[in-house]
């Protein structure tokens, strides 16, 4: 068992959550509860839930998507490992890229760090092209900058066709 790498101060991590099979709302709720239960993490803010058309592989059910801000003292690799472990515990199956899933947790931003390593690229390389990320992210971090533009400005330019805001969730 490897030793956790901890930072001396908490950093804000912005994550995207989604799913479209089983009970994705309950899976997102369970994922947030698991993150909040970890002694090195605290869920600070969660966006509304958005029903969104599938992206990539379009012959599948609509998705539910949300974003959350987490404070953590975990280093990026350990935070990613925690997210992957939570996905596995929630029965995430990875058999088709962009295919149906019970839960997906993406690390979008990790403080102000730029990370490019096996399995983790931060900021997430496809944020700017995905309304299902930009719109909920703009609710919780509108002033966050990406490529010289605020998330709020990028969300205003995004194609939100087919997106529908759902009732908020009692997350924790």
N, C-alpha and C positions, 0 to 999 in steps of 0.2 A: 504494500500500500504506500503510495507516494505521499509526501508531506505537502499540505496546502501552502501555497505561497500567498502571503497576506501583505497588503500595503499598509503603511503607517497611517493613512487617512482614507476615509471613504470617498469614492468617486461615484458620480452619477452615470448609470448605464441606461440607455434607452433601448428597449426591446420591442419587437413586433410579435404579436401572437395571432394565430389563425388556425382554422380547421374547417372541415366540411363533411365529415362523416361521424357517425355516432352522435354524441351530444357535445358539439364543439364549444358551446358556451360553458358547460360544466367542466370540460377539459381545460379551458382557459382559466376558469375560476380555480380549479385544482392546482394548476401550474403556478398561479400567483400566490396561492396559499402556501405551496411548497417553498417558493422563493422566500416569502416572508418568514417562514418558520426556520429557515437556515440562520444560524447565529451570526453569519457574516453578511447578511442581506436584509434590506428593509424596503418594502414596496411603498413608494412615496405618492405617486399619482398614476391614475389609469384613465385612459380615454373612454369615450363612448364606444359601443360595439357598432360595427358597420357590416351590413350584408353587402357582399361584393361579388361580381361575376368572376368565374374562374379565369386564371391567367396562365398562359403557357399551353397547358392541355385544357381545352375548353369544353370537352364532352364529359362533364362531371357536375355535381351539385354546386350551387353557390357557396361561398365561404362566409364565415363570420371572422372579422378582423378587429383587432384593438392594439393599442400601444401602451406601454407602461414605463415609468421612470423608477429605477431601483437604485438605492444607495448600497454600495458594497465595498468591503475591504479586500475582497478576493482579487487576485491578479486575473487578467483576461482569460488565460487558458483554463484556470480553475473555475471561473465563472461559466465559461462555455461548457466545461465538463459537467457542471451542476445542471445546466439547461438540458444537455443531452441525456443526462440521467433521469431528469424529470420527464422528458419526452418518452423515454423507454418505459418508465413506470406507468405512464398513461397509455401504453400500448401503441406508440408511434411505430409504423412500419414504413421503411424507406425502400420501396420497390419500383417507383416510377417518378422520375424527376418532374416536379410541378403537378404531380398527380394527387389524388384524394388522400386526405390525412386526417387523423383524429386530433392532432395538435402539431403545431409548428412554432418554435420559439427561435427568433432571429435576433442576434445582437446587432443593433443598428449603429449605435455610438457607444464608446467607452471613454467617458470623460472627454478630453481633447486629444486623445491618443490617435495616432495613425498606426494601424497594425496590418501587416501583411505576412501571414504565416500559414502553414498547412492547416486548412479547416477554419481559419478565422481571418477575415478581411474587414477592417473597420476604418472609416465608416463603411457600412454595408455598400457594396459596389452598385447595387441596382435601386437604391432608394429613390433617386430623382425621377425614374421612369414608372413608378408604381403608385398610383393614386390610393390604393388600398393601404399603403404605408403612410404616405404624405398627409392624407386627411386626418386620420386619428393622431398622428404624430404632431400635427399643427395644434391640436387641442391641448396637448400637455407640454409642448416645447416649441412654441411658434417662432421664437427668436434664435433658435439653434441655426447655425450657419452651415451650409453645404455648398462647396464650389462658389463661394462669394455671394450666395443668395440665402435668404432666410427660408426656413421650412414653410412658414406661412405664405411667402411669395411663391414658392414652388408648388404648394398645394393649390393656390389660386389658379395656377396655369394647368393643373393636371386635368386629364379627361376623367371626369367622375361619372360617366354614363353608366347607369345600372346600379350605382351605389345608393344604399338606403340606410339612414341612421336608424338604429334599433334602440329599444329602451336600454337605459344604463343597467349595470349589474351591481349587485351587492357583492363586491369582489372578495372582501376578507371578512 
